[in-house]
Amino acid sequence: MATSKSATKSYKQSERKRVFNLRTSRTLKAAVKEVKEFITKKDKKGAEGVISNVYKAIDKAAKKGILKKNNAARKKSRLMANISKIK
């Protein structure tokens, strides 16, 4: 465990940040998984209905530093490309 006061404070801060990061990454993964399920079912309407929530989750993760900016853009681009391939 931490020995100095500053180390204890740092430990508490990192734990708090870890909880927030986990929460954000879990919502991101759940949203992406939901869209991918619609894509595998070839349900274009359902995927288009949920894509705004996925964009929101991806943008929040990028803003908080969980994803890098280009990684977020790539995820959004690939998801939309997969949705537009559905006939």
N, C-alpha and C positions, 0 to 999 in steps of 0.2 A: 504494500500500500504506500501511498504518498507520505513522505516524511516531513516536508516543510509545508508552511501555510500556503505558499504560492502553488506548490505541486498539488495540494488538496483542492484548491480553487480551480486549477486547470483541469483536474480530473472531473470535477463536477460539471464544468462548462462543456467538456468534450462529451460527457454522457448525455447532457441535455441536447446538444447538437446532433448526436447520434440518433436519438429518439425521433427528432424532427426529420432527419434525413431518411430514416427507415420508413417513416410514415409516407413521405413524399414518393420514395421509390416504390413502395408497395402499391400506392394508388396508380402510379404510372404503369407498372407491370400489369395490374388488373385491367386498366383501360385498354392497353395494347392487346392483351389477351382477348378481351371482349370483341374488338374489331377483327382480330385474326380469325375468331370463330365464325363471324359473319362472312368473312372472305372465303373460308373453307366450305361454308354452306352455300356459297354463291348467292348470298342475299345482299344485293346492292343497296336496296332501300334501307335495310337495317344498319348496314355499315355506314352509309351516309348520315343516318340519324345520330349515330354515336361518335362520329369523327370529330365533332366540335369539342366533346368532352376529352377526347384523346389529345387534341391539339392543346387544350387548356392544361392538361396534366404535363405534357411534354414541355410547354413553355415555362410552367412553374418550376419544373425540375431544372431547366436550363438557367433560369433566373437565380435559383438558390445554389447553383454550382454542382448539382448532382450529375447533370449531363453537361458536356461542353456545347457551345453554340452550334458548331458544325454538325456534331453528332445528332442534336435535336432536329436540325434542318434535314439531315439525311433520313432520319426516322419518319418524319412527316412526309417527305417526298416519296419514300418507298411505300408507305401505307396508301397514299393517294394513288400511286401508280398501280398497286395491286387492286384497289377498288375500281379504278377505271378500266382494268382488264376484264372485269366481270361483265358478261353480256346478259 
